[in-house]
C-alpha cells in the first residue's frame, strides 16, 4: 500500500508552484517539466522531485534575469 502522506505533500507542492506561476494552466504546470517522461507510470516521488528541480531552475533563472544590471 502506498503511503497516504504523499498526497498532501504533492498537492501542497503543486499549490506552492501554482501560486508562484498563476498564468500556467494545471496541465502546463505538470506537463512542462515532464515532456519526455512516461506520465502514466510516473511514481509520485519522481513527479515531486521533477517538479521541484524544474521550478527551482525556473525560479533561479527569473531571479538572475531580474537582478541583471543594465
C-alpha positions in Angstrom: 0.0 0.0 0.0 1.3 3.5 -0.8 1.9 6.0 1.9 -1.1 8.3 2.0 1.1 11.2 3.4 2.4 11.7 -0.2 -1.0 13.1 -1.2 -0.9 16.3 0.8 2.8 16.7 0.2 2.5 16.5 -3.6 -0.7 18.7 -3.6 1.0 21.3 -1.4 4.0 21.4 -3.7 1.7 21.9 -6.7 -0.2 24.7 -4.9 3.1 26.4 -4.0 4.3 26.2 -7.6 1.0 27.3 -9.0 0.8 30.3 -6.6 4.1 31.5 -8.0 3.1 30.8 -11.6 -0.6 31.7 -11.8 -0.6 32.2 -15.5 0.0 28.5 -16.1 -2.8 26.1 -16.6 -2.6 22.9 -14.4 -1.5 20.6 -17.2 1.1 23.1 -18.3 2.4 23.2 -14.8 2.6 19.4 -14.7 3.5 18.8 -18.3 6.3 21.3 -18.9 8.9 19.5 -16.8 7.7 16.1 -17.8 7.6 16.4 -21.6 9.9 13.4 -22.1 8.6 11.2 -19.3 6.0 8.4 -19.3 3.3 10.3 -17.4 1.0 7.3 -16.7 3.5 5.2 -14.8 5.4 8.1 -13.1 5.7 7.5 -9.4 4.6 10.3 -7.1 8.1 10.8 -5.6 9.6 11.2 -9.1 6.9 13.7 -10.0 7.6 15.6 -6.8 11.4 15.7 -7.4 11.0 16.6 -11.0 8.6 19.5 -10.2 11.0 20.8 -7.5 14.0 20.7 -9.8 12.3 22.2 -12.8 10.6 25.1 -11.0 13.7 25.8 -8.8 15.7 26.2 -12.1 12.9 28.4 -13.5 12.8 30.5 -10.3 16.6 30.9 -10.3 16.6 31.9 -14.0 13.9 34.5 -13.3 15.8 35.8 -10.3 19.0 36.1 -12.4 17.2 38.0 -15.1 15.6 40.4 -12.6 18.9 41.1 -10.9 20.9 41.9 -14.1 22.5 45.3 -14.2 21.5 47.4 -17.2 
